[in-house]
Amino acid sequence: MSKKPELRGRAARLARLLPSGPSQAARTPFVLLVVLLLGGGLITLLILNSSLNEGSFQLSELKKETTELTDQEQELQRDVDAYAAPDALQQRARELGMVPGGDPAFLNPDGTVRGVPGAAEQSSALQPEPRPQEVASPAPSVSIPVEPSPSPPQALPASPAPSAPAPDAPPTPDLPATPGPTTSGR
């Protein structure tokens, strides 16, 4: 078989400096490096898994909160719809002392008035009905002032010269021949 050739001179001196057998010292750093890399990877995976689980818990809590808020929004919308119903508005208006308006008058584009405005009259059928006391009022009450609609113009006296008013009578304002503009309440 083959034998190692014998080295002479300078090569022989260098060969003596090199270790002749397999060494454990050269393998130790490589093994430590591999163990450290595997351990670091394992710890990184554990941290990543923990953060994903924490995010999953937060997501489930946020979904639950979203569901609760959606239910609350729907309940509030039902309340708003109930208060906006015509019969509820009519009942609330009666409680505030409001009455249905009289006959409206309309302004034409040329400034003339169409129709004769009539005053609203409160009949006995429109009296507010007594209601039982409620525990809590869901909406704040808003008071709307009710202004009387203007009365139709009165006929001016046909006398040629104005007469002096009585000393105890209050002065009467001059009324125009056509009624002023009115609003229809909208």
N, CA and C atoms as an extended XYZ file, in Angstrom:
558
Properties=species:S:1:pos:R:3:atomname:S:1:resname:S:1:resid:I:1 pbc="F F F"
N         0.803       -1.148        0.000 N   MET     1
C         0.000        0.000        0.000 CA  MET     1
C         0.874        1.248        0.000 C   MET     1
N         0.150        2.302        0.054 N   SER     2
C         0.951        3.508       -0.108 CA  SER     2
C         1.334        4.067        1.241 C   SER     2
N         2.440        4.522        1.287 N   LYS     3
C         2.952        5.172        2.476 CA  LYS     3
C         3.095        6.645        2.196 C   LYS     3
N         3.083        7.386        3.240 N   LYS     4
C         3.290        8.799        3.041 CA  LYS     4
C         4.736        9.006        2.603 C   LYS     4
N         4.864        9.879        1.666 N   PRO     5
C         6.252       10.124        1.258 CA  PRO     5
C         6.983       10.890        2.362 C   PRO     5
N         8.212       10.681        2.451 N   GLU     6
C         9.022       11.350        3.461 CA  GLU     6
C         9.424       12.720        2.957 C   GLU     6
N         9.229       13.650        3.832 N   LEU     7
C         9.537       15.019        3.483 CA  LEU     7
C        10.933       15.354        3.957 C   LEU     7
N        11.587       16.200        3.181 N   ARG     8
C        12.944       16.574        3.534 CA  ARG     8
C        13.072       18.078        3.576 C   ARG     8
N        13.893       18.520        4.343 N   GLY     9
C        14.256       19.922        4.397 CA  GLY     9
C        13.203       20.778        5.077 C   GLY     9
N        12.927       21.812        4.360 N   ARG    10
C        12.010       22.794        4.890 CA  ARG    10
C        10.623       22.194        5.084 C   ARG    10
N        10.090       21.392        4.207 N   ALA    11
C         8.773       20.780        4.324 CA  ALA    11
C         8.698       19.898        5.548 C   ALA    11
N         9.774       19.228        5.878 N   ALA    12
C         9.783       18.371        7.056 CA  ALA    12
C         9.659       19.193        8.315 C   ALA    12
N        10.307       20.320        8.329 N   ARG    13
C        10.204       21.165        9.517 CA  ARG    13
C         8.779       21.717        9.680 C   ARG    13
N         8.149       22.107        8.577 N   LEU    14
C         6.773       22.601        8.655 CA  LEU    14
C         5.799       21.493        9.032 C   LEU    14
N         6.024       20.293        8.568 N   ALA    15
C         5.144       19.166        8.872 CA  ALA    15
C         5.185       18.823       10.338 C   ALA    15
N         6.293       19.083       10.975 N   ARG    16
C         6.392       18.786       12.396 CA  ARG    16
C         5.565       19.774       13.214 C   ARG    16
N         5.336       20.967       12.677 N   LEU    17
C         4.541       21.961       13.409 CA  LEU    17
C         3.044       21.633       13.374 C   LEU    17
N         2.594       20.946       12.344 N   LEU    18
C         1.189       20.590       12.228 CA  LEU    18
C         0.881       19.385       13.098 C   LEU    18
N        -0.358       19.315       13.665 N   PRO    19
C        -0.690       18.142       14.476 CA  PRO    19
C        -0.777       16.910       13.585 C   PRO    19
N        -0.373       15.822       14.112 N   SER    20
C        -0.313       14.609       13.310 CA  SER    20
C        -1.608       13.805       13.331 C   SER    20
N        -2.462       13.903       14.386 N   GLY    21
C        -3.686       13.117       14.497 CA  GLY    21
C        -4.925       14.006       14.473 C   GLY    21
N        -6.096       13.362       14.439 N   PRO    22
C        -7.325       14.157       14.468 CA  PRO    22
C        -7.455       14.875       15.811 C   PRO    22
N        -7.937       16.125       15.776 N   SER    23
C        -7.981       16.942       16.988 CA  SER    23
C        -9.431       17.261       17.367 C   SER    23
N        -9.743       17.224       18.654 N   GLN    24
C       -11.050       17.570       19.181 CA  GLN    24
C       -11.194       19.094       19.306 C   GLN    24
N       -10.107       19.791       19.372 N   ALA    25
C       -10.141       21.235       19.581 CA  ALA    25
C       -10.734       21.951       18.365 C   ALA    25
N       -10.556       21.483       17.186 N   ALA    26
C       -11.067       22.154       15.998 CA  ALA    26
C       -12.573       21.944       15.840 C   ALA    26
N       -13.135       20.869       16.354 N   ARG    27
C       -14.556       20.587       16.227 CA  ARG    27
C       -15.400       21.306       17.277 C   ARG    27
N       -14.900       21.629       18.411 N   THR    28
C       -15.644       22.215       19.515 CA  THR    28
C       -16.281       23.558       19.147 C   THR    28
N       -15.611       24.512       18.536 N   PRO    29
C       -16.275       25.781       18.205 CA  PRO    29
C       -17.421       25.598       17.208 C   PRO    29
N       -17.274       24.684       16.264 N   PHE    30
C       -18.332       24.454       15.282 CA  PHE    30
C       -19.580       23.888       15.956 C   PHE    30
N       -19.403       22.940       16.863 N   VAL    31
C       -20.531       22.346       17.573 CA  VAL    31
C       -21.220       23.401       18.442 C   VAL    31
N       -20.445       24.236       19.117 N   LEU    32
C       -21.024       25.294       19.939 CA  LEU    32
C       -21.809       26.291       19.075 C   LEU    32
N       -21.293       26.614       17.908 N   LEU    33
C       -21.986       27.531       17.008 CA  LEU    33
C       -23.330       26.957       16.553 C   LEU    33
N       -23.347       25.669       16.206 N   VAL    34
C       -24.584       25.029       15.767 CA  VAL    34
C       -25.599       24.977       16.908 C   VAL    34
N       -25.168       24.645       18.113 N   VAL    35
C       -26.070       24.583       19.268 CA  VAL    35
C       -26.645       25.970       19.573 C   VAL    35
N       -25.794       27.007       19.508 N   LEU    36
C       -26.277       28.364       19.757 CA  LEU    36
C       -27.290       28.802       18.692 C   LEU    36
N       -27.045       28.485       17.446 N   LEU    37
C       -27.992       28.843       16.385 CA  LEU    37
C       -29.330       28.117       16.570 C   LEU    37
N       -29.280       26.831       16.887 N   LEU    38
C       -30.530       26.098       17.114 CA  LEU    38
C       -31.279       26.626       18.338 C   LEU    38
N       -30.592       26.908       19.405 N   GLY    39
C       -31.228       27.454       20.619 CA  GLY    39
C       -31.830       28.830       20.353 C   GLY    39
N       -31.099       29.682       19.639 N   GLY    40
C       -31.611       31.014       19.301 CA  GLY    40
C       -32.858       30.921       18.425 C   GLY    40
N       -32.856       30.008       17.461 N   GLY    41
C       -34.018       29.809       16.596 CA  GLY    41
C       -35.220       29.335       17.391 C   GLY    41
N       -34.987       28.413       18.338 N   LEU    42
C       -36.073       27.904       19.170 CA  LEU    42
C       -36.670       29.012       20.047 C   LEU    42
N       -35.815       29.827       20.648 N   ILE    43
C       -36.300       30.930       21.487 CA  ILE    43
C       -37.066       31.944       20.634 C   ILE    43
N       -36.558       32.223       19.426 N   THR    44
C       -37.255       33.151       18.527 CA  THR    44
C       -38.633       32.616       18.153 C   THR    44
N       -38.747       31.328       17.898 N   LEU    45
C       -40.047       30.730       17.583 CA  LEU    45
C       -41.012       30.823       18.770 C   LEU    45
N       -40.516       30.605       19.968 N   LEU    46
C       -41.371       30.714       21.153 CA  LEU    46
C       -41.883       32.142       21.342 C   LEU    46
N       -41.014       33.127       21.151 N   ILE    47
C       -41.431       34.531       21.294 CA  ILE    47
C       -42.452       34.884       20.218 C   ILE    47
N       -42.199       34.451       18.981 N   LEU    48
C       -43.129       34.717       17.890 CA  LEU    48
C       -44.493       34.065       18.148 C   LEU    48
N       -44.493       32.843       18.633 N   ASN    49
C       -45.739       32.143       18.938 CA  ASN    49
C       -46.505       32.852       20.064 C   ASN    49
N       -45.806       33.322       21.078 N   SER    50
C       -46.458       34.042       22.186 CA  SER    50
C       -47.093       35.334       21.696 C   SER    50
N       -46.381       36.072       20.855 N   SER    51
C       -46.943       37.340       20.364 CA  SER    51
C       -48.152       37.078       19.454 C   SER    51
N       -48.128       36.006       18.664 N   LEU    52
C       -49.284       35.673       17.830 CA  LEU    52
C       -50.490       35.289       18.689 C   LEU    52
N       -50.255       34.541       19.763 N   ASN    53
C       -51.355       34.185       20.662 CA  ASN    53
C       -51.936       35.419       21.337 C   ASN    53
N       -51.073       36.347       21.744 N   GLU    54
C       -51.551       37.579       22.371 CA  GLU    54
C       -52.390       38.388       21.378 C   GLU    54
N       -51.939       38.475       20.134 N   GLY    55
C       -52.705       39.168       19.102 CA  GLY    55
C       -54.039       38.495       18.845 C   GLY    55
N       -54.067       37.162       18.916 N   SER    56
C       -55.313       36.430       18.716 CA  SER    56
C       -56.307       36.737       19.834 C   SER    56
N       -55.835       36.822       21.077 N   PHE    57
C       -56.717       37.159       22.199 CA  PHE    57
C       -57.260       38.581       22.049 C   PHE    57
N       -56.402       39.515       21.655 N   GLN    58
C       -56.852       40.891       21.452 CA  GLN    58
C       -57.888       40.955       20.337 C   GLN    58
N       -57.666       40.203       19.271 N   LEU    59
C       -58.604       40.195       18.152 CA  LEU    59
C       -59.968       39.663       18.591 C   LEU    59
N       -59.982       38.590       19.379 N   SER    60
C       -61.265       38.042       19.826 CA  SER    60
C       -61.974       39.017       20.766 C   SER    60
N       -61.231       39.722       21.629 N   GLU    61
C       -61.853       40.715       22.512 CA  GLU    61
C       -62.428       41.875       21.700 C   GLU    61
N       -61.700       42.326       20.665 N   LEU    62
C       -62.188       43.423       19.836 CA  LEU    62
C       -63.421       43.011       19.036 C   LEU    62
N       -63.463       41.757       18.582 N   LYS    63
C       -64.644       41.276       17.871 CA  LYS    63
C       -65.851       41.248       18.802 C   LYS    63
N       -65.643       40.823       20.038 N   LYS    64
C       -66.732       40.790       21.015 CA  LYS    64
C       -67.226       42.205       21.304 C   LYS    64
N       -66.311       43.150       21.475 N   GLU    65
C       -66.679       44.533       21.735 CA  GLU    65
C       -67.415       45.131       20.531 C   GLU    65
N       -66.972       44.793       19.327 N   THR    66
C       -67.647       45.279       18.119 CA  THR    66
C       -69.072       44.758       18.047 C   THR    66
N       -69.265       43.506       18.395 N   THR    67
C       -70.609       42.924       18.391 CA  THR    67
C       -71.506       43.634       19.403 C   THR    67
N       -70.980       43.901       20.598 N   GLU    68
C       -71.766       44.593       21.621 CA  GLU    68
C       -72.127       46.007       21.172 C   GLU    68
N       -71.161       46.720       20.570 N   LEU    69
C       -71.430       48.085       20.118 CA  LEU    69
C       -72.417       48.107       18.957 C   LEU    69
N       -72.356       47.105       18.099 N   THR    70
C       -73.312       47.017       16.995 CA  THR    70
C       -74.718       46.787       17.534 C   THR    70
N       -74.845       45.913       18.526 N   ASP    71
C       -76.157       45.685       19.150 CA  ASP    71
C       -76.681       46.961       19.804 C   ASP    71
N       -75.794       47.682       20.483 N   GLN    72
C       -76.201       48.933       21.130 CA  GLN    72
C       -76.623       49.967       20.079 C   GLN    72
N       -75.902       50.042       18.971 N   GLU    73
C       -76.263       50.979       17.909 CA  GLU    73
C       -77.642       50.644       17.330 C   GLU    73
N       -77.902       49.364       17.120 N   GLN    74
C       -79.200       48.962       16.586 CA  GLN    74
C       -80.322       49.284       17.562 C   GLN    74
N       -80.077       49.097       18.845 N   GLU    75
C       -81.092       49.415       19.857 CA  GLU    75
C       -81.376       50.916       19.872 C   GLU    75
N       -80.319       51.724       19.789 N   LEU    76
C       -80.513       53.171       19.766 CA  LEU    76
C       -81.231       53.616       18.490 C   LEU    76
N       -80.931       52.960       17.370 N   GLN    77
C       -81.612       53.303       16.127 CA  GLN    77
C       -83.100       52.958       16.208 C   GLN    77
N       -83.422       51.849       16.868 N   ARG    78
C       -84.837       51.505       17.071 CA  ARG    78
C       -85.531       52.571       17.916 C   ARG    78
N       -84.838       53.081       18.956 N   ASP    79
C       -85.412       54.135       19.785 CA  ASP    79
C       -85.655       55.401       18.966 C   ASP    79
N       -84.685       55.759       18.144 N   VAL    80
C       -84.833       56.952       17.302 CA  VAL    80
C       -85.995       56.773       16.348 C   VAL    80
N       -86.103       55.604       15.736 N   ASP    81
C       -87.210       55.344       14.817 CA  ASP    81
C       -88.554       55.408       15.533 C   ASP    81
N       -88.594       54.922       16.775 N   ALA    82
C       -89.852       54.973       17.535 CA  ALA    82
C       -90.238       56.410       17.854 C   ALA    82
N       -89.265       57.252       18.190 N   TYR    83
C       -89.561       58.654       18.492 CA  TYR    83
C       -89.891       59.449       17.238 C   TYR    83
N       -89.442       58.988       16.073 N   ALA    84
C       -89.703       59.702       14.827 CA  ALA    84
C       -91.009       59.270       14.175 C   ALA    84
N       -91.683       58.290       14.731 N   ALA    85
C       -92.952       57.831       14.163 CA  ALA    85
C       -93.988       58.947       14.282 C   ALA    85
N       -94.885       59.056       13.308 N   PRO    86
C       -95.870       60.151       13.337 CA  PRO    86
C       -96.733       60.178       14.586 C   PRO    86
N       -97.194       59.021       15.061 N   ASP    87
C       -98.048       59.041       16.257 CA  ASP    87
C       -97.270       59.474       17.494 C   ASP    87
N       -95.994       59.114       17.569 N   ALA    88
C       -95.177       59.545       18.708 CA  ALA    88
C       -94.929       61.051       18.645 C   ALA    88
N       -94.708       61.581       17.436 N   LEU    89
C       -94.517       63.019       17.295 CA  LEU    89
C       -95.790       63.779       17.661 C   LEU    89
N       -96.928       63.237       17.258 N   GLN    90
C       -98.199       63.883       17.569 CA  GLN    90
C       -98.429       63.891       19.080 C   GLN    90
N       -98.139       62.776       19.732 N   GLN    91
C       -98.315       62.689       21.182 CA  GLN    91
C       -97.385       63.672       21.896 C   GLN    91
N       -96.140       63.769       21.432 N   ARG    92
C       -95.176       64.684       22.056 CA  ARG    92
C       -95.603       66.140       21.838 C   ARG    92
N       -96.141       66.435       20.656 N   ALA    93
C       -96.615       67.793       20.384 CA  ALA    93
C       -97.789       68.134       21.284 C   ALA    93
N       -98.683       67.191       21.510 N   ARG    94
C       -99.809       67.432       22.428 CA  ARG    94
C       -99.309       67.716       23.839 C   ARG    94
N       -98.301       66.968       24.275 N   GLU    95
C       -97.749       67.176       25.616 CA  GLU    95
C       -97.144       68.565       25.749 C   GLU    95
N       -96.592       69.083       24.661 N   LEU    96
C       -95.993       70.414       24.690 CA  LEU    96
C       -97.035       71.522       24.512 C   LEU    96
N       -98.278       71.153       24.267 N   GLY    97
C       -99.331       72.136       24.109 CA  GLY    97
C       -99.470       72.652       22.684 C   GLY    97
N       -98.872       71.980       21.745 N   MET    98
C       -98.972       72.407       20.348 CA  MET    98
C      -100.303       71.932       19.761 C   MET    98
N      -100.818       72.685       18.809 N   VAL    99
C      -102.079       72.339       18.152 CA  VAL    99
C      -101.833       72.323       16.650 C   VAL    99
N      -102.655       71.619       15.908 N   PRO   100
C      -102.507       71.640       14.448 CA  PRO   100
C      -102.741       73.049       13.923 C   PRO   100
N      -102.001       73.410       12.891 N   GLY   101
C      -102.098       74.748       12.316 CA  GLY   101
C      -103.414       74.956       11.605 C   GLY   101
N      -103.768       76.222       11.407 N   GLY   102
C      -104.987       76.570       10.700 CA  GLY   102
C      -104.743       76.518        9.200 C   GLY   102
N      -105.587       77.234        8.481 N   ASP   103
C      -105.456       77.267        7.036 CA  ASP   103
C      -104.218       78.081        6.670 C   ASP   103
N      -103.363       77.547        5.799 N   PRO   104
C      -102.158       78.301        5.442 CA  PRO   104
C      -102.430       79.276        4.306 C   PRO   104
N      -101.576       80.268        4.184 N   ALA   105
C      -101.595       81.188        3.052 CA  ALA   105
C      -100.250       81.043        2.359 C   ALA   105
N      -100.238       81.214        1.043 N   PHE   106
C       -99.028       81.016        0.274 CA  PHE   106
C       -98.681       82.284       -0.486 C   PHE   106
N       -97.410       82.528       -0.657 N   LEU   107
C       -96.951       83.665       -1.436 CA  LEU   107
C       -96.665       83.200       -2.854 C   LEU   107
N       -97.190       83.919       -3.807 N   ASN   108
C       -96.890       83.650       -5.205 CA  ASN   108
C       -95.554       84.304       -5.553 C   ASN   108
N       -94.924       83.886       -6.645 N   PRO   109
C       -93.641       84.491       -7.014 CA  PRO   109
C       -93.726       85.998       -7.251 C   PRO   109
N       -94.892       86.493       -7.629 N   ASP   110
C       -95.009       87.939       -7.877 CA  ASP   110
C       -95.307       88.717       -6.599 C   ASP   110
N       -95.394       88.045       -5.451 N   GLY   111
C       -95.589       88.716       -4.176 CA  GLY   111
C       -97.014       88.765       -3.698 C   GLY   111
N       -97.950       88.273       -4.474 N   THR   112
C       -99.342       88.265       -4.022 CA  THR   112
C       -99.580       87.067       -3.108 C   THR   112
N      -100.592       87.172       -2.305 N   VAL   113
C      -100.901       86.123       -1.333 CA  VAL   113
C      -102.059       85.298       -1.868 C   VAL   113
N      -101.901       84.001       -1.839 N   ARG   114
C      -102.978       83.098       -2.255 CA  ARG   114
C      -103.537       82.430       -1.006 C   ARG   114
N      -104.802       82.503       -0.805 N   GLY   115
C      -105.455       81.906        0.354 CA  GLY   115
C      -105.571       82.903        1.484 C   GLY   115
N      -106.389       82.555        2.449 N   VAL   116
C      -106.589       83.401        3.623 CA  VAL   116
C      -106.105       82.600        4.821 C   VAL   116
N      -105.116       83.111        5.542 N   PRO   117
C      -104.628       82.351        6.701 CA  PRO   117
C      -105.669       82.317        7.799 C   PRO   117
N      -105.763       81.170        8.432 N   GLY   118
C      -106.707       81.007        9.530 CA  GLY   118
C      -105.958       80.694       10.808 C   GLY   118
N      -106.461       81.129       11.911 N   ALA   119
C      -105.841       80.876       13.206 CA  ALA   119
C      -106.097       79.442       13.629 C   ALA   119
N      -105.129       78.871       14.290 N   ALA   120
C      -105.283       77.517       14.826 CA  ALA   120
C      -106.152       77.579       16.061 C   ALA   120
N      -107.077       76.649       16.178 N   GLU   121
C      -107.964       76.598       17.331 CA  GLU   121
C      -107.755       75.281       18.050 C   GLU   121
N      -107.695       75.365       19.355 N   GLN   122
C      -107.510       74.154       20.143 CA  GLN   122
C      -108.888       73.649       20.539 C   GLN   122
N      -109.190       72.459       20.073 N   SER   123
C      -110.487       71.875       20.428 CA  SER   123
C      -110.324       70.979       21.648 C   SER   123
N      -111.453       70.558       22.184 N   SER   124
C      -111.390       69.712       23.372 CA  SER   124
C      -110.815       68.339       23.043 C   SER   124
N      -110.906       67.914       21.783 N   ALA   125
C      -110.349       66.609       21.403 CA  ALA   125
C      -108.831       66.646       21.389 C   ALA   125
N      -108.245       67.851       21.324 N   LEU   126
C      -106.795       67.966       21.247 CA  LEU   126
C      -106.153       68.179       22.601 C   LEU   126
N      -106.927       68.127       23.665 N   GLN   127
C      -106.367       68.302       24.995 CA  GLN   127
C      -105.409       67.150       25.281 C   GLN   127
N      -104.268       67.428       25.903 N   PRO   128
C      -103.335       66.345       26.199 CA  PRO   128
C      -103.933       65.364       27.191 C   PRO   128
N      -103.704       64.112       26.895 N   GLU   129
C      -104.194       63.053       27.769 CA  GLU   129
C      -103.181       62.836       28.889 C   GLU   129
N      -103.641       62.589       30.102 N   PRO   130
C      -102.678       62.359       31.186 CA  PRO   130
C      -101.934       61.045       30.945 C   PRO   130
N      -100.639       61.099       31.157 N   ARG   131
C       -99.809       59.908       30.971 CA  ARG   131
C       -99.187       59.519       32.303 C   ARG   131
N       -98.946       58.220       32.511 N   PRO   132
C       -98.263       57.819       33.739 CA  PRO   132
C       -96.826       58.328       33.726 C   PRO   132
N       -96.302       58.530       34.916 N   GLN   133
C       -94.935       59.016       35.025 CA  GLN   133
C       -93.965       57.970       34.499 C   GLN   133
N       -93.002       58.429       33.708 N   GLU   134
C       -91.974       57.525       33.175 CA  GLU   134
C       -90.788       57.540       34.118 C   GLU   134
N       -90.038       56.449       34.128 N   VAL   135
C       -88.887       56.335       35.014 CA  VAL   135
C       -87.754       57.212       34.502 C   VAL   135
N       -87.432       57.100       33.209 N   ALA   136
C       -86.352       57.895       32.644 CA  ALA   136
C       -86.776       58.360       31.268 C   ALA   136
N       -86.470       59.585       30.959 N   SER   137
C       -86.796       60.119       29.633 CA  SER   137
C       -85.609       59.855       28.722 C   SER   137
N       -85.770       59.097       27.617 N   PRO   138
C       -84.637       58.763       26.772 CA  PRO   138
C       -84.136       59.947       25.950 C   PRO   138
N       -84.955       60.920       25.661 N   ALA   139
C       -84.516       62.054       24.863 CA  ALA   139
C       -84.836       63.329       25.619 C   ALA   139
N       -83.942       64.315       25.560 N   PRO   140
C       -84.234       65.561       26.246 CA  PRO   140
C       -85.391       66.269       25.563 C   PRO   140
N       -86.205       66.925       26.368 N   SER   141
C       -87.356       67.603       25.790 CA  SER   141
C       -86.917       68.953       25.254 C   SER   141
N       -87.434       69.291       24.118 N   VAL   142
C       -87.122       70.559       23.483 CA  VAL   142
C       -88.408       71.353       23.414 C   VAL   142
N       -88.381       72.550       23.940 N   SER   143
C       -89.599       73.351       23.900 CA  SER   143
C       -89.583       74.192       22.635 C   SER   143
N       -90.668       74.136       21.914 N   ILE   144
C       -90.810       74.893       20.685 CA  ILE   144
C       -91.881       75.946       20.938 C   ILE   144
N       -91.495       77.218       20.817 N   PRO   145
C       -92.514       78.241       21.069 CA  PRO   145
C       -93.554       78.207       19.958 C   PRO   145
N       -94.798       78.336       20.364 N   VAL   146
C       -95.895       78.328       19.410 CA  VAL   146
C       -96.330       79.765       19.209 C   VAL   146
N       -96.172       80.248       17.982 N   GLU   147
C       -96.581       81.611       17.684 CA  GLU   147
C       -97.971       81.559       17.055 C   GLU   147
N       -98.844       82.449       17.460 N   PRO   148
C      -100.166       82.445       16.832 CA  PRO   148
C      -100.048       82.930       15.396 C   PRO   148
N      -100.816       82.330       14.532 N   SER   149
C      -100.792       82.768       13.143 CA  SER   149
C      -101.510       84.101       13.047 C   SER   149
N      -101.091       84.906       12.069 N   PRO   150
C      -101.699       86.253       11.983 CA  PRO   150
C      -103.185       86.147       11.667 C   PRO   150
N      -103.907       87.065       12.251 N   SER   151
C      -105.353       87.066       12.020 CA  SER   151
C      -105.640       87.713       10.675 C   SER   151
N      -106.768       87.369       10.063 N   PRO   152
C      -107.089       87.986        8.767 CA  PRO   152
C      -107.295       89.486        8.947 C   PRO   152
N      -107.021       90.231        7.886 N   PRO   153
C      -107.135       91.695        8.035 CA  PRO   153
C      -108.577       92.106        8.313 C   PRO   153
N      -108.690       93.119        9.109 N   GLN   154
C      -110.011       93.643        9.427 CA  GLN   154
C      -110.361       94.734        8.422 C   GLN   154
N      -111.608       94.881        8.189 N   ALA   155
C      -112.048       95.899        7.239 CA  ALA   155
C      -111.848       97.276        7.847 C   ALA   155
N      -111.340       98.189        7.036 N   LEU   156
C      -111.126       99.552        7.501 CA  LEU   156
C      -112.466      100.304        7.451 C   LEU   156
N      -112.662      101.233        8.340 N   PRO   157
C      -113.905      101.995        8.312 CA  PRO   157
C      -113.994      102.795        7.011 C   PRO   157
N      -115.211      102.939        6.523 N   ALA   158
C      -115.421      103.622        5.260 CA  ALA   158
C      -115.634      105.115        5.423 C   ALA   158
N      -115.368      105.667        6.580 N   SER   159
C      -115.592      107.098        6.795 CA  SER   159
C      -114.519      107.897        6.065 C   SER   159
N      -114.884      109.044        5.489 N   PRO   160
C      -113.927      109.828        4.736 CA  PRO   160
C      -112.897      110.496        5.627 C   PRO   160
N      -113.223      110.922        6.805 N   ALA   161
C      -112.268      111.582        7.687 CA  ALA   161
C      -112.087      110.734        8.927 C   ALA   161
N      -110.833      110.533        9.337 N   PRO   162
C      -110.627      109.743       10.546 CA  PRO   162
C      -111.129      110.495       11.764 C   PRO   162
N      -111.732      109.740       12.658 N   SER   163
C      -112.241      110.336       13.879 CA  SER   163
C      -111.211      110.138       14.978 C   SER   163
N      -111.249      110.962       15.952 N   ALA   164
C      -110.296      110.865       17.056 CA  ALA   164
C      -110.685      109.692       17.937 C   ALA   164
N      -109.710      108.872       18.365 N   PRO   165
C      -110.047      107.742       19.231 CA  PRO   165
C      -110.455      108.216       20.606 C   PRO   165
N      -111.159      107.342       21.294 N   ALA   166
C      -111.596      107.646       22.650 CA  ALA   166
C      -110.372      107.775       23.534 C   ALA   166
N      -110.430      108.616       24.563 N   PRO   167
C      -109.253      108.821       25.399 CA  PRO   167
C      -108.821      107.560       26.136 C   PRO   167
N      -109.723      106.639       26.482 N   ASP   168
C      -109.342      105.429       27.220 CA  ASP   168
C      -108.970      104.284       26.291 C   ASP   168
N      -109.247      104.354       25.018 N   ALA   169
C      -108.995      103.252       24.083 CA  ALA   169
C      -107.532      103.272       23.634 C   ALA   169
N      -106.926      102.081       23.491 N   PRO   170
C      -105.551      102.036       23.001 CA  PRO   170
C      -105.525      102.387       21.522 C   PRO   170
N      -104.424      102.913       21.029 N   PRO   171
C      -104.342      103.264       19.614 CA  PRO   171
C      -104.396      102.003       18.755 C   PRO   171
N      -105.076      102.083       17.631 N   THR   172
C      -105.172      100.936       16.719 CA  THR   172
C      -104.174      101.120       15.596 C   THR   172
N      -103.422      100.059       15.256 N   PRO   173
C      -102.449      100.194       14.174 CA  PRO   173
C      -103.158      100.165       12.834 C   PRO   173
N      -102.569      100.837       11.844 N   ASP   174
C      -103.104      100.793       10.496 CA  ASP   174
C      -102.764       99.444        9.894 C   ASP   174
N      -103.758       98.732        9.383 N   LEU   175
C      -103.541       97.415        8.807 CA  LEU   175
C      -103.439       97.535        7.304 C   LEU   175
N      -102.536       96.755        6.654 N   PRO   176
C      -102.431       96.818        5.209 CA  PRO   176
C      -103.651       96.143        4.574 C   PRO   176
N      -103.880       96.462        3.295 N   ALA   177
C      -105.043       95.909        2.589 CA  ALA   177
C      -104.880       94.426        2.338 C   ALA   177
N      -103.652       93.939        2.157 N   THR   178
C      -103.416       92.493        1.945 CA  THR   178
C      -102.642       91.957        3.122 C   THR   178
N      -102.887       90.699        3.495 N   PRO   179
C      -102.160       90.151        4.656 CA  PRO   179
C      -100.681       89.960        4.330 C   PRO   179
N       -99.853       90.010        5.321 N   GLY   180
C       -98.414       89.822        5.155 CA  GLY   180
C       -98.072       88.362        4.918 C   GLY   180
N       -96.830       88.097        4.598 N   PRO   181
C       -96.421       86.706        4.343 CA  PRO   181
C       -96.496       85.872        5.611 C   PRO   181
N       -96.871       84.633        5.437 N   THR   182
C       -96.929       83.690        6.557 CA  THR   182
C       -96.084       82.482        6.214 C   THR   182
N       -95.744       81.725        7.214 N   THR   183
C       -94.983       80.501        6.989 CA  THR   183
C       -95.898       79.326        7.181 C   THR   183
N       -95.561       78.267        6.501 N   SER   184
C       -96.402       77.068        6.612 CA  SER   184
C       -95.937       76.156        7.727 C   SER   184
N       -94.860       76.552        8.428 N   GLY   185
C       -94.401       75.724        9.553 CA  GLY   185
C       -93.370       74.682        9.124 C   GLY   185
N       -92.885       74.739        7.920 N   ARG   186
C       -91.877       73.768        7.475 CA  ARG   186
C       -90.624       74.466        7.069 C   ARG   186
